[in-house]
Amino acid sequence: MISNWVGVTEFICSVENQSFTKAAKRLNTSTAQISRKVKHLEAELSTQLFYRSTRLLTLTEEGKIYYQYSKKANTELLNAQSMLSQYQSSAEGSIRITAPTTYGDQIIAPIVNDFLLKYEQIKIDLILTNQRVNLIEDGIDLAVRLGNLEDSSLICKKLGTRKKSVCVSPEYANKYGIPKDLEELKNFNCINGLTDYWSFKTGKVKVSGRLRCNNSMAVLKAGVQHLGLIQLPDYHLKEHLKNNSLIQILTEYEAEKEGVWALYPNTRQPSYNVKLFLDCLIKRIPGSVFSV
């Protein structure tokens, strides 16, 4: 039993051209290389496939049998490669994607919608959850994750960045003032998300207030409606900073930008569809060098 396909293509081509020299021209290689590959195949099979003469190659009986079956196998292999190439170059099929709930709703979903409008033969199963799903067990093709990544066997690709800022409405600032440093945060009504801590370049600072909510958009609305201070990623704040319904404070204490990542299993290469969607994400994700 041969351990690989070495020499089979050269053997088939030599049979069909009845010459190592002609086979070499067809395969764009040297006659010596063809001869060497066929000899390797014969050694693997422990069988002589050709009667050799200076003018002619003649198949042995064993060679005739081997050609009959190897030709069929080679044809099937070429068909498989052709079908795979067609599949990989055609935008059709399905993709399963997961992303954090709010980020997925605000950022990923609009990108998915535009992608589906462009590629009408692709289906997407978008799973928005703050739970860490197992990509392999749950059949996920691509996961979008934020911040620092845990060590894992997943392949990761950086899509962009995000930065958290502390903001407040002008009305709240006029009524209660603003903190001059992180120590003064304890004197203000800070609207909490999932945790009691806000992140800064010097570390985490515990904050408190009259409202806690696990939804970023609700936290944003509370800040815009003058309830207190908020800390949210830049993509939530952009429009409100532009129209002056919020102002940025404590900018000198802001933490470094966090990464936005695409992850996929290392057990398989991403499909053509996944590669297409990755390209789309890289161009559209806030904080990407390609995004506008």
Stockholm file with secondary structure:
# STOCKHOLM 1.0

chainA/1-292         MISNWVGVTEFICSVENQSFTKAAKRLNTSTAQISRKVKHLEAELSTQLFYRSTRLLTLTEEGKIYYQYSKKANTELLNAQSMLSQYQSSAEGSIRITAPTTYGDQIIAPIVNDFLLKYEQIKIDLILTNQRVNLIEDGIDLAVRLGNLEDSSLICKKLGTRKKSVCVSPEYANKYGIPKDLEELKNFNCINGLTDYWSFKTGKVKVSGRLRCNNSMAVLKAGVQHLGLIQLPDYHLKEHLKNNSLIQILTEYEAEKEGVWALYPNTRQPSYNVKLFLDCLIKRIPGSVFSV
#=GR chainA/1-292 SS CCSSCTTHHHHHHHHHHTSHHHHHHHHTSCHHHHHHHHHHHHHHHTSCCEEECSSCEEECHHHHHHHHHHHHHHHHHHHHHHHHHHHHTSCCEEEEEEECHHHIIIIIHHHHHHHHHHCTTEEEEEEECSSCCCTTTTTCSEEEEESSCCCCSSEEEEEEEECEEEEECHHHHHHHCCCSSGGGGGGSCBCBCSSSEEEETTEEEECCCSCBCSCHHHHHHHHHTTSCBEEEEHHHHHHHHHTTSSEEECGGGCCCCEEEEEEECTTSCCCHHHHHHHHHHHHHSTTCTTCC
#=GC SS_cons         CCSSCTTHHHHHHHHHHTSHHHHHHHHTSCHHHHHHHHHHHHHHHTSCCEEECSSCEEECHHHHHHHHHHHHHHHHHHHHHHHHHHHHTSCCEEEEEEECHHHIIIIIHHHHHHHHHHCTTEEEEEEECSSCCCTTTTTCSEEEEESSCCCCSSEEEEEEEECEEEEECHHHHHHHCCCSSGGGGGGSCBCBCSSSEEEETTEEEECCCSCBCSCHHHHHHHHHTTSCBEEEEHHHHHHHHHTTSSEEECGGGCCCCEEEEEEECTTSCCCHHHHHHHHHHHHHSTTCTTCC
//
